[in-house]
Amino acid sequence: MNSYRVIVAPIAAESIAEYGRYIAEVAGKPETAERWVNHVYDKIATLDAFPQRHVLAEENGHRAYEIRRQVISNYLVLYSIDEETATVHVIGFRHGHRLPQPDDLPESLE
């Protein structure tokens, strides 16, 4: 089985951190926030094996590259697969109830 390298783009990492800060500060649960952020990154790490298993995201078709989504509870990890370099690029993270924001995604994976 091929193993992919998983790279989390700064914009996706910041979105994850934002949700974590909300849990810590607004909900007043810093320990829960830390566990939640770790859980998200643990799930993202599973994209190293067979990342094609997840469906295309609603944002697919708005960029020149394919965009897939991984569901983690009520949240969506948006990512693209570069088969040539065996790399998964995590390019976005949003709550599942938020409307797709294709303009927030990078124009290219470079």
Buried (B, 14 or more C-beta within 10 A) or exposed (E): EEEBEBBBBEBBBEBBEEBBEEBBEEEEEEEEBEEBBEEBBEBBEEBBEEBEEBEEBBBBEEBEBBBBBBEBEEBBBBBBBBEEEEBBBBBBBBEEEEEBEBEBBBEEBE
